[in-house]
Amino acid sequence: MSGGRNRRAFFIMDNTQVAAALEAVGNLLDLVGENSFKVRAYQTAARTIEGLDRNVALLIREGKLQEVQGVGEGLARKIEELVATGRMIYLEDLKKKVPIGLLDVMRIPFCGPKKTRVLWQELGIVDLEGLKRACAEGKVAALKGFGDKSQAKLVDGMNFVASHAGRFRLDQVIPVARILLDYVAHHHDVARASYAGSMRRWKDTVGDADILASSSDPEHVIDHFSKANGVRTVLGMGPTKCSVQLDSGLQVDLRVVKDDEYAAALLYFTGSKEHNVLLRARAQKMGLSINEYGVLKGDDRIKVASEEEIYKLLGLSYVPPEMREARGEIEAAEQGQLPQLVERKDLVGVFHVHSTWTDGTAAIADMAEKTRSQGFKYMGLSDHSKAAAYAGGMNEERLSQQLKEVDSLNSRWTDFRILKGLECDILPDGNLDMTPESLAQLDFVIGSVHSRFDMSEQEMTDRVCKSLNNKYLHVLGHPTGRLLLHRDGYKIDLERVLQEARRCGKSIELNANPNRLDLDSVHVKRARDLGIPISVGPDAHSTQGLEDIEYGVATARRGWLTAKDVLNTRTADDALAVLRG
């Protein structure tokens, strides 16, 4: 096995990457003016593939890819080519039909294929530099369908893209990193292996992925790693370190140390830098020194087999990786006051689940069965209200019809329950987008902002705070509206919102969708300190989306949440009692 490929880790490309390639095809077809039917076919296939329960590569192996709705013979061949080779010739040919710089233009928030095509055809813009010049000269504002506000949004969008260049969301990294970690860990010369870096701390986005391994034969392990499936380029390789770039553009660094160095190296390379600085300062006061190779007292190395032993040497309780951000964890560890962080197994149910009644890809029954199969006791169904027309939002009549279906489905189980809910739009004036009579029929209501993101901070804060005073709103959904690496949240005074939520006895959502992770961990901790119950919800639009709950749990742990701080660690009746005050 040494020096060869571990066939056990046979795929690095996951459904998210396949979906991204299909979405790219759809966008490029739209950019070059292809018919809308063809564009939608690729976009729909992308959403379907991303929402699958099983890895698309396994479906290919079993000859079942064409059983996926919307995947015909031609599309199946392209997907099979992509998974087998890491390339899709059709996508590469499409990219040759447009100036390469337009791909960067399309990444700007609010600048999709249609707007990009207008900029290209009307102003001859072929890259970001050309767009910057055109905006500076006011040419974009003069275009029909654009104007000053659109031009300003494009400028802000270009700044946003520049500030987030080279970053990846967790869902773009974790699935691939798991395969690579498994690939490394099963090499016969590897004793121990783990993630490291910001990925091990579950930061919202990461710049690269770090893996640490221990071995008595590091060069063989390094060689083995460099030959993993999905590696596009070996960026650098030495006797104990190898950096590679995957087909997705993600850089993955592997470090290999001796096993007696592993504990110190794992602590060091996990970070954060600020946390490590505090540890080193504490060690110095105790006559010790810590580096990536070990713990020393003078010239003598102290034997440590684990991170736990290092913290114990420093007179500290073990600090979980998610908490290592220099936010008071050292002081709490010294006093033995670190919280017992929430775990996935603590969750009893989930709120915030969508179905085909609005913009979900699976029927209520399928979402419920998947939720139940994950060990949950209840599922909070919350499709969109009528203001979300883009998502097929329901009016009062359709909501009433949906509730009858829920009643029928609930007769199936004695150990599981669908809770009747709604994700109701918070309108610009702060009112909710449904009649009180309709909302009164529900078990719970999530109130979310989906429009008028351009309001001032004062206006948006007033809007949200007014909604919190509505007796029918129980949970404030994704409170900042951010989409990671796509757009910043709207301007809002979160401290004022959290104080109002506490005063009104409302819960706050930690939206576990890895595109959002909203609230972020800093404000999750603040909400916890204020005693506000946090609902960790997947915002699932597919059965696969229910798996996103792990990202929410990780962010909850980064925010120091215990089981009692999380709304859905309670039984359905107890959770609803909290929501209803």
Residue pairs with C-beta under 8 A, 6 or more apart in sequence:
1 187
1 188
1 224
2 187
2 188
2 189
2 217
2 220
2 223
2 224
3 220
3 223
3 224
3 227
4 224
4 227
5 224
5 227
5 228
5 229
6 183
6 186
6 187
6 224
6 228
8 182
8 183
8 186
9 179
9 180
9 182
9 183
9 186
9 228
9 229
10 57
10 229
11 55
11 57
11 83
11 179
11 229
11 230
12 176
12 179
12 180
12 228
12 229
12 230
12 246
12 247
13 57
13 82
13 83
13 86
13 230
13 247
14 55
14 175
14 176
14 179
15 49
15 50
15 52
15 55
15 56
15 544
16 50
16 171
16 172
16 175
17 172
17 176
17 247
17 248
18 49
18 56
18 79
18 82
18 83
19 46
19 47
19 49
19 50
20 46
21 82
21 88
21 91
22 42
22 43
22 45
22 46
22 49
22 75
22 79
23 42
23 43
23 46
24 91
25 42
25 88
25 90
25 91
25 94
26 39
26 40
26 41
26 42
26 43
26 46
27 106
27 112
27 113
28 91
28 94
28 95
28 97
28 98
28 113
29 38
29 39
29 42
29 94
30 36
30 39
30 112
30 113
30 114
30 117
31 98
31 102
31 106
31 113
31 116
31 117
31 120
32 94
32 97
32 98
32 117
33 117
41 70
41 75
42 75
44 70
45 70
45 71
45 75
47 361
47 542
48 68
48 69
48 70
48 71
48 361
49 56
49 68
49 71
49 79
50 542
50 544
51 361
51 362
51 541
51 542
51 543
51 544
51 545
52 59
52 68
52 542
52 544
53 370
53 543
53 544
56 65
56 68
56 79
56 83
57 83
59 65
59 67
59 68
60 79
60 80
60 83
65 71
65 76
65 79
65 80
66 72
66 73
66 76
71 79
78 88
78 90
78 91
81 87
81 88
81 89
82 88
82 91
86 230
86 232
86 247
87 247
95 103
98 120
99 120
99 126
99 127
100 127
101 126
101 127
101 128
101 129
101 130
102 116
102 120
102 126
102 127
104 127
104 128
104 161
105 111
105 116
105 119
105 125
105 127
105 128
105 131
106 112
106 113
106 116
107 161
108 131
108 154
108 157
108 158
108 160
108 161
109 153
109 156
109 157
109 160
109 161
109 486
109 487
110 150
110 153
110 154
110 157
110 487
111 119
111 154
111 157
115 146
118 143
118 145
118 146
119 125
119 131
119 134
119 140
119 143
120 126
122 143
123 130
123 134
123 139
123 140
123 143
124 130
125 131
125 134
128 158
128 161
131 140
131 154
131 158
132 155
132 158
134 140
135 141
135 151
135 154
135 155
135 158
138 151
140 146
140 150
140 151
140 154
141 147
141 148
141 150
141 151
149 454
157 487
160 487
160 488
164 205
164 485
166 207
167 205
167 206
167 207
167 485
168 205
168 206
168 207
168 248
168 250
168 485
169 204
169 205
169 484
169 485
169 514
169 515
170 199
170 202
170 203
170 204
170 205
170 206
170 514
170 517
170 551
170 554
171 514
171 515
171 548
171 551
172 248
172 250
173 199
173 206
173 209
173 250
174 199
176 209
176 230
176 246
176 248
176 250
177 195
177 199
177 209
177 211
177 252
180 209
180 211
180 225
180 228
180 252
181 193
181 194
181 195
181 211
183 224
183 225
183 228
184 190
184 193
184 211
184 213
184 221
184 224
184 225
184 254
185 193
185 213
187 213
187 215
187 220
187 221
187 224
189 215
189 216
189 217
189 220
189 221
190 213
190 214
190 215
190 221
191 213
191 214
191 215
191 216
191 259
191 262
192 213
192 214
192 259
192 262
193 211
193 212
193 213
193 214
194 200
194 211
194 212
194 213
194 266
195 209
195 210
195 211
195 212
196 210
196 211
196 212
196 255
196 266
196 269
196 270
197 206
197 208
197 209
197 210
197 253
197 269
197 270
197 271
198 206
198 207
198 271
198 272
199 206
199 209
199 210
200 210
200 270
200 321
201 270
201 271
201 272
201 321
201 322
201 324
201 325
201 558
202 321
202 322
202 551
202 554
202 555
202 557
202 558
203 558
204 484
204 517
204 520
204 521
204 555
205 484
205 485
207 251
208 250
208 251
208 252
208 253
209 250
209 251
209 252
209 253
210 252
210 253
210 255
210 269
211 252
211 253
211 254
211 255
212 254
212 255
212 256
212 257
212 262
212 265
212 266
212 269
213 221
213 254
213 255
213 256
213 257
214 256
214 257
214 258
214 259
214 261
214 262
215 221
215 256
215 258
215 259
216 258
216 259
218 239
218 240
218 256
218 257
219 239
221 254
221 256
222 237
222 238
222 239
222 240
222 241
222 242
222 254
222 256
225 242
225 244
225 254
226 234
226 237
226 242
226 244
228 244
230 246
230 247
230 248
231 244
231 245
231 246
232 244
232 245
232 246
232 247
233 244
233 245
234 242
234 243
234 244
235 243
235 244
235 245
235 251
236 242
236 243
237 243
240 255
240 256
240 257
241 253
241 254
241 255
241 256
242 253
242 254
243 251
243 252
243 253
243 254
244 251
244 252
244 254
245 251
245 252
246 252
255 265
255 269
257 265
257 292
257 293
260 294
260 303
261 292
261 293
261 294
263 304
263 305
263 306
263 307
263 309
263 310
264 290
264 291
264 292
264 293
264 294
264 295
264 304
264 310
265 292
265 293
266 307
267 276
267 279
267 290
267 307
267 310
268 276
268 290
268 291
268 292
269 292
270 321
270 324
271 324
272 324
272 325
272 326
274 325
274 326
275 319
275 324
275 325
275 326
275 329
275 330
277 326
278 326
278 330
279 290
279 314
279 330
280 289
280 290
282 314
282 316
282 330
283 289
283 290
283 295
283 314
286 314
286 315
287 297
287 298
288 295
288 296
288 297
288 302
288 313
288 314
289 295
289 296
290 296
290 310
294 301
294 302
294 304
295 301
295 302
295 304
295 310
295 313
296 302
302 313
304 310
304 313
307 318
308 318
311 317
311 318
311 319
311 333
312 318
315 334
316 330
316 333
316 334
317 332
317 333
317 336
317 338
318 333
318 338
319 329
319 330
319 333
319 338
320 338
320 341
320 557
322 341
322 554
322 557
322 558
323 329
323 338
323 341
323 557
323 558
323 560
325 521
325 558
327 522
327 525
329 338
332 338
332 339
339 560
339 561
339 562
340 562
340 563
341 556
341 557
341 560
341 561
341 562
342 536
342 553
342 556
342 557
342 561
342 562
342 563
342 565
342 566
342 569
343 553
343 563
344 549
344 550
344 553
346 563
346 566
346 569
347 376
347 536
347 549
347 553
347 566
347 568
347 569
348 376
348 377
348 378
348 568
348 569
348 570
348 571
348 572
348 575
349 371
349 376
349 377
349 378
349 379
349 380
349 419
349 568
349 571
349 572
349 575
350 371
350 376
350 378
350 379
350 380
350 536
350 537
350 538
350 540
350 546
350 549
350 568
351 380
351 382
351 419
351 421
351 444
351 446
351 475
351 509
351 535
351 537
351 567
351 568
352 380
352 382
352 423
352 446
352 477
352 509
352 511
352 535
352 537
352 538
352 539
352 540
353 360
353 367
353 371
353 379
353 380
353 381
353 382
353 537
353 538
353 540
353 546
354 360
354 367
354 382
354 383
354 384
354 423
354 539
354 540
354 541
355 362
355 363
355 364
355 367
355 381
355 383
356 362
356 363
356 364
357 364
357 383
357 392
357 394
357 398
357 402
358 383
358 384
358 388
358 391
358 392
358 393
358 394
359 384
359 388
359 390
359 391
359 392
359 541
360 367
360 383
360 540
360 541
360 542
361 541
361 542
362 370
362 542
362 543
364 381
364 402
364 405
364 406
364 409
364 418
365 409
366 543
367 379
367 381
367 540
367 543
367 546
368 379
368 409
368 416
368 418
370 543
370 546
371 379
371 416
371 546
372 379
372 413
372 415
372 416
374 546
376 416
377 415
377 416
377 417
377 571
377 572
378 416
378 417
378 418
378 419
378 572
379 416
379 417
379 418
379 419
380 419
380 421
380 443
380 444
380 537
381 402
381 406
381 418
381 419
381 420
381 421
382 421
382 422
382 423
382 444
382 446
383 393
383 394
383 402
383 422
383 423
384 391
384 392
384 393
384 394
384 422
384 423
384 425
385 393
385 394
385 399
385 422
385 423
385 424
385 425
385 432
385 433
385 434
386 393
386 394
386 395
386 396
386 433
386 434
387 393
387 425
387 427
387 433
387 450
387 451
388 423
388 425
388 450
393 425
393 433
394 402
394 422
396 434
396 435
396 437
396 438
399 422
399 434
399 438
399 441
400 438
400 441
403 420
403 441
403 442
406 418
406 420
409 418
410 417
410 418
417 572
419 443
419 444
419 572
419 576
420 441
420 442
420 443
420 444
421 442
421 443
421 444
421 445
421 446
422 434
422 439
422 442
422 445
422 446
423 446
423 447
423 448
423 477
424 432
424 433
424 434
424 439
424 445
424 446
424 447
424 448
424 472
424 473
425 432
425 433
425 447
425 448
425 449
425 450
425 451
426 432
426 433
426 447
426 448
426 449
426 463
426 464
426 467
426 473
427 433
427 451
428 451
428 452
428 455
428 463
429 463
429 466
430 462
430 463
430 464
430 465
430 466
430 467
431 466
431 467
431 470
432 439
432 445
432 447
432 467
432 470
432 472
432 473
436 472
439 445
439 472
440 472
442 472
443 576
444 474
444 475
444 576
444 579
445 472
445 473
445 474
445 475
446 473
446 474
446 475
446 476
446 477
446 509
446 537
447 467
447 468
447 470
447 473
447 475
447 476
447 477
448 476
448 477
448 478
449 460
449 463
449 464
449 481
449 490
450 481
453 481
453 490
454 490
455 463
455 490
455 491
456 491
457 491
457 492
457 493
458 493
460 490
460 491
460 492
461 492
461 493
461 496
461 497
464 476
464 479
464 492
464 497
464 500
465 496
465 497
465 500
467 473
467 476
468 476
468 497
468 500
468 501
468 504
468 506
469 500
469 504
473 506
474 506
474 507
474 579
474 580
475 506
475 507
475 508
475 509
475 535
475 537
475 567
475 579
476 497
476 501
476 506
476 507
476 508
476 509
477 509
477 511
477 537
477 539
478 509
478 511
478 516
478 518
478 539
479 492
479 494
479 497
479 508
479 509
479 518
479 519
479 523
480 489
480 490
480 492
480 494
480 518
480 519
480 520
481 489
481 490
481 518
482 488
482 489
482 516
482 518
483 515
483 516
484 514
484 515
484 516
484 517
486 515
489 518
494 519
494 523
494 526
495 526
498 508
498 523
498 526
498 527
498 530
498 532
499 530
501 507
501 508
501 527
501 532
502 530
502 531
502 532
505 581
506 532
507 532
507 533
507 534
507 535
507 567
507 578
507 579
508 519
508 527
508 532
508 533
508 534
508 535
509 518
509 519
509 534
509 535
509 536
509 537
510 517
510 518
510 519
510 524
510 534
510 535
510 536
510 537
510 552
510 555
510 556
510 559
511 517
511 518
511 519
511 537
511 539
511 552
512 536
512 537
512 538
512 539
512 548
512 549
512 550
512 551
512 552
512 553
512 555
513 538
513 539
513 540
513 545
513 548
513 551
514 548
514 551
516 539
517 551
517 552
517 555
519 527
519 534
519 559
520 555
521 555
521 558
521 559
522 559
523 559
524 534
524 555
524 556
524 558
524 559
524 560
524 561
525 559
525 560
525 561
527 534
527 559
528 534
528 559
528 560
528 561
528 565
533 565
533 566
533 567
533 578
534 556
534 559
534 561
534 565
534 566
534 567
535 566
535 567
535 568
536 549
536 552
536 553
536 556
536 566
536 567
536 568
537 549
537 552
537 568
538 545
538 546
538 547
538 548
538 549
538 552
539 545
539 548
540 546
540 548
556 565
556 566
563 569
567 575
567 578
567 579
568 575
570 578
